[in-house]
Amino acid sequence: MGGVEGEVFLLKDQKGRAFLVWLKEGGVFHHHRGTVPHEAIQKAGPGGQVRTHLGEVLSVHRPTLEEYVLHMRRSATPTYPKDASALVALLDLAPGMRVLEAGTGSGGLTLFLARAVGPEGRVESYEKRPQHLAQAQRNVRAFWRVENVRFHALSLEEAQLEGESFHGVALDLMEPWKVLPQAARALMPDRLLAAYLPNITQVLELVREAEGLPLRLERVLEVAWREWEVRPPVAHPRFQQVGHTAFLVVFRKWKAS
């Protein structure tokens, strides 16, 4: 298995359940209906199939970014892919841009930001909790082999940031208002800052604390994602849906006069 140690595959069983597998020499994947050697997964490759020793058929895939973030190892609740993709759009990110992130969490949003700004861009990600940062680094580097993310074991309040040097700011913190002045100074004029907040009380506090800063509230929104079961001739919404996950709060920086 030379050269694929640590490579990540996604296995799906006949009921659609998905499992991330990090390949390793001599490794074995355990399913409740049997086992599969990692060598067999590598040999089948993306788009192929393997069978457990009990005959269960599993399909083999390269995980999409959405699948990876939903199933990766985590030390903190990840930003849901539906919200992370919306944040990329709301921040209007493009290849070559520089984006500031705090906190890193498990690295889910970091991956979306890194892919949006591309190899020529840069993500500067700040996380003060060592165990979360270590897991995020493993998660990001296992999926995204491009060296455009720089991790910092610091609170954003402690960071020495160049003024007006970032095209976007993404905040996933319980109390983002504590770093809002620092983040606002680092943001370029007419660019966007977005915060990911679970409850409306936090939103109100953030908007209050933004008063007096060169930030104009643009919008507050939730992202709805309704999946359907389609089995002709029957179609209906899935019985289990992801409901409220967070509020996305977006500010635009105006130029100080």
C-alpha positions as CSV (number, residue, x, y, z in Angstrom):
1,M,0.0,0.0,0.0
2,G,3.0,2.3,-0.5
3,G,2.1,6.0,-0.8
4,V,-1.5,5.8,0.3
5,E,-1.1,5.7,4.1
6,G,-3.7,8.1,5.5
7,E,-5.6,8.4,2.3
8,V,-9.4,8.8,3.0
9,F,-12.2,6.9,1.4
10,L,-16.0,6.8,1.9
11,L,-17.8,3.5,2.1
12,K,-21.6,3.3,1.7
13,D,-23.7,0.3,2.6
14,Q,-26.9,-0.9,0.9
15,K,-29.0,1.3,3.3
16,G,-27.0,4.4,2.3
17,R,-25.1,4.7,5.6
18,A,-21.7,6.3,5.0
19,F,-18.4,5.6,6.8
20,L,-15.1,7.4,6.4
21,V,-12.0,5.2,6.3
22,W,-8.4,6.4,6.7
23,L,-6.3,3.7,5.0
24,K,-3.3,2.3,6.8
25,E,-1.0,-0.7,6.2
26,G,-2.7,-3.9,7.5
27,G,-5.9,-2.0,8.5
28,V,-9.3,-3.5,8.6
29,F,-12.7,-1.7,8.2
30,H,-15.3,-3.1,10.6
31,H,-19.0,-3.0,9.6
32,H,-21.8,-4.6,11.6
33,R,-22.1,-7.1,8.7
34,G,-18.5,-8.1,8.4
35,T,-15.0,-6.7,7.8
36,V,-13.0,-5.5,4.8
37,P,-9.2,-5.2,4.6
38,H,-8.0,-1.7,3.7
39,E,-6.0,-3.3,0.9
40,A,-9.3,-4.4,-0.7
41,I,-10.7,-0.9,-0.5
42,Q,-7.5,0.5,-2.1
43,K,-7.7,-2.0,-4.9
44,A,-11.4,-1.4,-5.6
45,G,-10.8,2.4,-5.8
46,P,-13.3,5.2,-6.2
47,G,-16.5,4.0,-8.0
48,G,-15.7,0.4,-7.1
49,Q,-17.2,-2.1,-4.7
50,V,-16.0,-4.4,-1.9
51,R,-17.6,-7.2,0.0
52,T,-17.3,-7.9,3.7
53,H,-16.4,-11.4,4.8
54,L,-20.2,-11.9,5.4
55,G,-21.1,-10.8,1.9
56,E,-22.3,-7.2,2.6
57,V,-21.7,-5.1,-0.5
58,L,-20.1,-1.6,0.1
59,S,-19.5,1.0,-2.6
60,V,-16.2,2.9,-2.5
61,H,-15.9,6.7,-3.1
62,R,-13.8,9.7,-2.7
63,P,-15.7,11.7,-0.2
64,T,-17.1,15.0,-1.3
65,L,-16.3,18.0,0.9
66,E,-19.8,17.9,2.3
67,E,-19.6,14.2,3.1
68,Y,-16.1,14.6,4.6
69,V,-17.2,17.4,6.9
70,L,-20.3,15.5,8.1
71,H,-18.4,12.3,8.9
72,M,-14.9,13.5,9.8
73,R,-13.5,13.1,13.4
74,R,-14.4,16.1,15.5
75,S,-13.6,17.7,18.8
76,A,-16.2,20.4,18.4
77,T,-19.5,20.7,16.6
78,P,-18.7,21.5,12.9
79,T,-20.2,24.2,10.8
80,Y,-22.8,22.4,8.8
81,P,-22.0,22.2,5.1
82,K,-25.2,24.0,4.1
83,D,-24.1,27.0,6.3
84,A,-20.4,26.8,5.3
85,S,-21.2,27.0,1.6
86,A,-23.5,29.9,2.3
87,L,-20.8,31.7,4.2
88,V,-18.4,31.3,1.3
89,A,-21.0,32.9,-1.0
90,L,-21.9,35.7,1.5
91,L,-18.3,36.6,2.0
92,D,-17.9,36.7,-1.8
93,L,-14.7,34.8,-1.7
94,A,-12.7,34.1,-4.9
95,P,-9.3,32.5,-5.7
96,G,-6.3,34.5,-4.5
97,M,-8.1,36.2,-1.6
98,R,-7.0,36.3,2.1
99,V,-9.5,35.3,4.7
100,L,-9.4,35.4,8.5
101,E,-11.1,32.7,10.5
102,A,-11.7,32.4,14.3
103,G,-12.2,29.8,15.8
104,T,-11.1,26.9,13.9
105,G,-13.2,24.3,15.7
106,S,-12.9,20.9,14.0
107,G,-11.9,22.5,10.7
108,G,-15.1,22.1,8.7
109,L,-15.5,25.8,7.7
110,T,-11.7,26.0,7.3
111,L,-11.9,23.5,4.4
112,F,-14.7,25.4,2.7
113,L,-12.7,28.7,3.0
114,A,-9.5,27.1,1.8
115,R,-11.0,25.6,-1.3
116,A,-12.8,28.9,-2.1
117,V,-9.6,31.0,-2.0
118,G,-7.6,28.3,-3.8
119,P,-3.8,27.6,-3.9
120,E,-2.9,31.3,-4.4
121,G,-5.1,32.4,-1.5
122,R,-4.6,32.1,2.2
123,V,-6.7,31.2,5.2
124,E,-5.4,32.5,8.6
125,S,-7.2,30.4,11.2
126,Y,-7.1,31.2,15.0
127,E,-8.1,28.7,17.7
128,K,-7.1,29.0,21.4
129,R,-8.1,25.5,22.4
130,P,-5.2,23.2,21.7
131,Q,-7.2,19.9,21.5
132,H,-9.6,21.5,18.9
133,L,-6.7,22.9,16.9
134,A,-4.8,19.6,16.8
135,Q,-7.9,17.8,15.5
136,A,-8.7,20.5,13.0
137,Q,-5.1,20.3,11.6
138,R,-5.5,16.6,11.1
139,N,-8.9,16.9,9.5
140,V,-7.8,19.7,7.1
141,R,-4.5,18.0,6.1
142,A,-6.2,14.6,5.5
143,F,-8.6,16.1,2.9
144,W,-7.0,19.2,1.5
145,R,-3.3,18.8,0.5
146,V,-2.9,22.4,-0.6
147,E,-0.7,24.5,1.7
148,N,-2.9,27.6,1.9
149,V,-4.0,27.3,5.5
150,R,-2.0,28.7,8.4
151,F,-3.1,27.7,11.9
152,H,-2.5,29.8,15.0
153,A,-2.8,28.6,18.6
154,L,-4.1,32.0,19.7
155,S,-7.3,33.9,20.5
156,L,-7.9,36.5,17.8
157,E,-7.7,39.1,20.7
158,E,-4.0,38.1,21.0
159,A,-3.2,38.2,17.3
160,Q,-1.0,40.9,15.7
161,L,-2.9,41.6,12.5
162,E,-2.0,44.0,9.7
163,G,-4.8,46.6,9.2
164,E,-7.1,46.2,6.2
165,S,-5.3,43.1,5.0
166,F,-8.1,40.5,4.6
167,H,-10.8,40.2,2.0
168,G,-13.2,38.4,4.4
169,V,-13.6,37.5,8.0
170,A,-15.5,34.4,9.3
171,L,-16.2,34.2,13.1
172,D,-17.4,31.0,14.7
173,L,-17.2,31.9,18.3
174,M,-19.5,31.9,21.3
175,E,-18.8,35.5,22.0
176,P,-17.6,37.0,18.7
177,W,-18.2,40.6,19.9
178,K,-15.0,40.3,22.0
179,V,-12.9,40.1,18.9
180,L,-15.1,42.4,16.7
181,P,-12.8,45.5,16.9
182,Q,-9.8,43.5,16.0
183,A,-11.5,41.7,13.1
184,A,-12.9,45.0,11.8
185,R,-9.5,46.6,11.8
186,A,-8.1,43.7,9.8
187,L,-10.9,43.8,7.2
188,M,-10.5,45.7,3.9
189,P,-13.0,48.5,3.3
190,D,-16.2,47.5,1.5
191,R,-15.5,43.8,2.3
192,L,-17.6,41.5,4.4
193,L,-17.5,39.9,7.9
194,A,-19.8,37.0,8.8
195,A,-20.5,35.4,12.2
196,Y,-22.0,31.9,12.8
197,L,-24.2,32.0,15.9
198,P,-26.6,29.3,17.3
199,N,-29.1,31.6,19.0
200,I,-30.8,34.9,18.4
201,T,-29.7,36.3,21.8
202,Q,-26.1,36.1,20.5
203,V,-27.1,37.9,17.3
204,L,-28.7,40.8,19.2
205,E,-25.6,41.1,21.4
206,L,-23.3,41.1,18.3
207,V,-25.3,43.8,16.5
208,R,-25.3,46.0,19.7
209,E,-21.5,45.6,20.1
210,A,-21.0,46.5,16.4
211,E,-22.3,50.0,17.1
212,G,-19.5,52.5,16.9
213,L,-17.4,50.3,14.6
214,P,-17.1,50.8,10.9
215,L,-19.4,47.9,10.2
216,R,-22.9,48.1,8.7
217,L,-25.3,45.2,9.3
218,E,-26.2,43.7,5.9
219,R,-28.4,40.7,6.8
220,V,-29.3,38.1,9.3
221,L,-30.4,34.8,7.9
222,E,-30.9,31.0,8.4
223,V,-30.1,28.5,5.7
224,A,-32.9,25.9,5.1
225,W,-32.1,22.6,3.5
226,R,-35.0,20.3,2.9
227,E,-34.3,16.8,1.5
228,W,-36.8,14.6,-0.3
229,E,-37.2,10.9,-0.7
230,V,-37.9,10.1,-4.3
231,R,-38.9,6.5,-5.1
232,P,-41.2,6.6,-8.1
233,P,-44.1,6.8,-8.1
234,V,-43.8,8.0,-4.5
235,A,-42.0,11.2,-3.4
236,H,-42.1,13.0,0.0
237,P,-39.9,15.1,2.2
238,R,-37.6,13.0,4.3
239,F,-39.0,12.3,7.8
240,Q,-35.6,13.3,9.4
241,Q,-34.6,16.8,8.5
242,V,-31.8,19.1,9.7
243,G,-33.7,22.1,11.1
244,H,-32.2,25.2,12.7
245,T,-28.4,25.1,12.9
246,A,-27.3,28.7,13.2
247,F,-27.9,32.3,12.3
248,L,-25.5,33.8,9.8
249,V,-24.9,37.5,10.5
250,V,-23.2,39.6,7.8
251,F,-21.6,43.0,8.2
252,R,-19.9,45.2,5.5
253,K,-17.1,47.5,6.4
254,W,-17.3,51.1,5.4
255,K,-14.3,53.3,4.9
256,A,-13.4,55.5,7.8
257,S,-13.6,59.2,6.9
